[in-house]
Amino acid sequence: MPFPLVLALTPTQWYLMIFFMIVLLVVGVVCIQFASLWLQSLATRAGIGLWTMVLMRLKRVNPSVIVRSRMMAVQAGLLEKYSLPTRAMESHVLAGGDVQKVIKALIAADKASIELDWNTAQAIDLAGRDILEAVATSVNPKVIDCPDPTKGKQFLDAVCKNGIQLLAKARVTVRTKLERLVGGATEDTIVARVGQGIVKAIGSAHDHKEVLANPGLISEEVLKSGLDAQTAFEIVSIDIANLEPG
C-alpha cells in the first residue's frame, strides 16, 4: 500500500488492518507449529486436519500423541476393523488414560487373534491396569510364586492328619482373561486362594509320606476347586516346586 494512502486511512481502517495483520501472524505461527505433524497425518491418512490439531491444543491435549496413535492404528489396519474416532481418543487422554498404550494393546491383540475392542481396552486402561501387559499375558501365560517371597514368606506350612508338618512352595501359571480384567481380583487373590488350597489339601492327607511320594495329587486337588473364579486370571497349572518335612 503506498505511503500517502496509508496516511489517509481512518482510525477504523487502521484498527481493521492491525487486526488482520495479527490474524495472519497467528495463522502463520500455527501453520509453522503444526506443519510437520499435519504432513505426517496427511501422508499416513490418519485423518486429522490442521484445525483439529489447533482445537486439541486449546483442550490441553497433545496433538502429537493423538496423531501418532492414529498413525499406528492406520498402519495396523485397525481403522477398518474398529471405530476409533479422534474425539474418543481425546476423551481418553483427558480422562488420564494412555491412548498410545491402548492402541499398541489393540494391535497386539489383533495380531494374536484375541477378541478386544476399543471400549474394553480403554476401560481396562482407565481402571489402572496395564493393558499391554494384560494382552501379553493372554498370549504368553505368566508364572507367579506361591507364597509370594517379596511378602516375606518363603514356604506354606501345613500339617497332615498324622501330625507331620510339611513346607510347600508352588509355581502357579496364569493367563489373563481380558473380559474379567475390570472388576476382577488381582494376582494377590490367586496367590492367597492357591495357598489356602494347598494347605487344605495337605491337611486332608492321612500320611505325609503319601504327599511326599506324589505331590501332583495336591495340584490336582487344588485345580478342581475353581480358585480363579471372579478373578482376572485363568489358572493354567499349579506345580509344586518344593515340598519337605517341617
C-alpha positions in Angstrom: 0.0 0.0 0.0 1.5 3.4 -1.0 2.6 5.6 1.9 0.2 8.5 1.2 -2.7 6.1 1.1 -1.6 4.7 4.5 -1.7 8.2 6.0 -5.2 8.7 4.5 -6.7 5.7 6.4 -9.3 6.4 9.0 -8.8 5.1 12.6 -11.4 2.3 11.9 -9.4 1.2 8.9 -6.2 1.3 10.9 -7.8 -1.0 13.5 -9.0 -3.4 10.9 -5.6 -3.5 9.2 -3.9 -4.2 12.5 -6.5 -6.9 13.3 -6.0 -8.7 10.0 -2.2 -8.5 10.5 -2.5 -10.1 13.9 -4.8 -12.8 12.5 -2.3 -13.5 9.7 0.6 -13.7 12.2 -1.3 -16.1 14.4 -2.3 -18.3 11.4 1.3 -18.3 10.3 2.6 -19.3 13.7 0.1 -22.1 13.9 0.9 -23.4 10.5 4.6 -23.5 11.3 4.0 -25.2 14.6 1.8 -28.0 13.3 3.1 -28.2 9.7 5.3 -31.3 10.2 2.6 -33.1 12.2 -0.1 -32.3 9.7 2.1 -33.5 6.8 2.6 -36.8 8.7 -1.1 -37.1 9.2 -1.8 -36.4 5.6 0.9 -38.9 4.4 -0.4 -41.7 6.5 -4.1 -41.0 6.1 -4.6 -40.5 9.8 -7.4 -38.1 9.0 -6.5 -35.3 11.5 -6.7 -31.8 10.0 -4.8 -28.7 10.9 -7.8 -27.0 12.6 -8.4 -30.2 14.6 -4.9 -30.1 15.9 -5.4 -26.4 17.0 -8.5 -27.4 18.9 -6.7 -30.2 20.6 -4.0 -27.8 21.8 -6.8 -25.5 23.2 -8.2 -28.5 25.1 -4.8 -29.2 26.6 -4.4 -32.4 24.6 -1.1 -33.1 23.0 -1.8 -33.4 19.2 1.3 -35.4 18.5 0.1 -38.2 20.8 -3.3 -38.4 19.0 -1.7 -38.2 15.6 0.9 -40.9 16.3 -1.8 -43.1 17.8 -4.0 -42.7 14.7 -0.9 -43.4 12.5 -0.2 -46.7 14.3 -3.9 -47.7 14.0 -4.0 -46.9 10.3 -0.7 -48.8 9.6 -2.0 -51.8 11.5 -5.4 -51.7 9.8 -7.4 -51.1 12.9 -9.5 -48.3 11.5 -11.0 -50.8 9.1 -11.9 -53.2 12.0 -12.8 -50.9 14.8 -14.4 -47.5 15.1 -11.7 -45.3 16.5 -13.0 -41.7 16.4 -10.5 -38.9 17.2 -12.8 -37.5 19.8 -12.8 -40.7 21.7 -9.0 -40.7 21.8 -9.1 -37.1 23.0 -11.5 -38.0 25.8 -9.4 -40.9 26.8 -6.3 -38.6 27.2 -8.4 -36.0 29.1 -9.5 -38.8 31.5 -5.9 -39.6 32.3 -5.5 -42.7 30.0 -2.6 -43.7 27.9 -4.0 -43.8 24.4 -0.8 -45.0 22.8 -0.6 -48.0 25.1 -4.3 -48.8 24.3 -3.6 -48.7 20.6 -0.5 -50.9 21.0 -2.6 -53.4 23.0 -5.3 -53.4 20.3 -2.6 -54.1 17.7 -1.0 -56.9 19.7 -4.5 -58.5 20.4 -5.4 -58.3 16.7 -2.1 -60.0 15.7 -2.7 -62.7 18.2 -6.4 -63.2 17.2 -7.6 -62.2 20.7 -11.0 -60.5 21.0 -10.5 -57.0 22.3 -12.4 -53.8 21.3 -11.7 -50.2 22.0 -14.3 -49.7 24.8 -12.9 -52.7 26.7 -9.3 -51.7 26.2 -9.8 -48.1 27.3 -11.9 -49.3 30.3 -9.0 -51.6 31.4 -6.5 -48.7 31.0 -8.6 -46.2 33.0 -9.1 -48.8 35.7 -5.3 -48.6 36.3 -4.4 -52.0 34.8 -1.5 -52.4 32.4 -3.5 -53.2 29.2 -0.4 -54.0 27.2 0.9 -56.4 29.8 -2.5 -58.0 30.1 -2.6 -58.7 26.4 0.9 -60.1 26.5 -0.1 -62.4 29.5 -3.1 -63.6 27.5 -0.7 -64.8 24.8 2.1 -66.0 27.0 1.0 -67.2 30.4 2.7 -65.8 33.4 4.2 -67.7 36.3 3.8 -66.4 39.9 5.2 -67.8 43.1 3.0 -69.1 45.9 3.7 -67.8 48.5 5.0 -64.5 47.3 8.6 -64.3 48.5 8.5 -60.5 48.3 5.9 -60.5 51.1 8.5 -62.2 53.5 7.1 -65.7 53.4 9.2 -68.4 51.8 7.0 -71.5 52.4 3.4 -72.6 53.1 3.2 -74.7 56.2 0.5 -77.4 56.7 0.1 -80.4 59.0 -1.1 -83.8 57.8 -3.5 -85.9 59.8 -0.6 -87.9 61.3 0.8 -84.7 62.9 3.7 -84.2 60.5 4.3 -80.7 59.2 5.1 -80.1 55.6 6.6 -77.0 54.0 5.5 -76.3 50.4 6.2 -73.9 47.7 4.3 -73.7 44.4 4.6 -72.0 41.0 1.2 -71.0 39.5 0.9 -70.4 35.8 -1.9 -68.0 34.9 -3.4 -66.5 31.8 -5.1 -63.1 31.8 -8.8 -63.1 31.0 -9.4 -59.7 29.4 -13.1 -59.8 29.7 -12.7 -60.2 33.5 -9.9 -57.7 34.0 -12.1 -54.8 35.0 -13.5 -55.6 38.4 -11.7 -59.0 38.6 -9.5 -59.8 41.6 -5.7 -59.4 41.2 -2.7 -61.8 41.5 -2.7 -61.4 45.2 -6.1 -63.1 45.3 -4.8 -66.0 43.2 -1.8 -66.5 45.5 -3.9 -66.4 48.6 -6.5 -68.9 47.2 -3.9 -71.3 45.9 -2.0 -71.1 49.2 -5.2 -71.9 51.2 -6.0 -74.7 48.7 -2.6 -76.3 49.2 -2.8 -76.1 53.0 -6.2 -77.7 52.9 -5.1 -80.5 50.5 -2.1 -81.3 52.7 -4.2 -81.2 55.9 -6.7 -83.7 54.5 -3.9 -86.2 53.8 -3.7 -89.1 56.3 0.1 -89.7 55.9 2.8 -87.2 55.0 4.6 -89.9 53.0 1.7 -90.1 50.6 2.0 -86.4 49.8 5.8 -86.5 49.5 5.6 -89.5 47.2 3.1 -87.9 44.9 2.9 -84.0 45.2 1.0 -83.9 42.0 -2.1 -85.0 44.0 -2.1 -81.6 45.7 -2.0 -79.8 42.4 -4.9 -81.9 41.1 -7.0 -81.3 44.2 -6.4 -77.5 44.1 -7.1 -77.2 40.4 -10.5 -78.9 40.9 -11.6 -76.1 43.3 -12.1 -73.4 40.7 -9.9 -70.9 42.6 -9.8 -68.5 39.6 -13.5 -67.6 39.8 -14.2 -63.9 39.9 -10.5 -63.1 39.2 -8.9 -61.5 36.2 -6.9 -64.7 35.5 -7.4 -68.3 34.5 -5.2 -70.8 36.3 -3.4 -72.9 33.7 -1.4 -75.1 36.0 -0.1 -75.5 39.6 3.3 -77.0 40.1 4.7 -78.0 43.5 8.2 -76.6 43.3 9.3 -77.6 46.8 7.9 -80.0 49.4 9.7 -81.1 52.5 9.0 -82.0 56.2 8.9 -79.1 58.6 
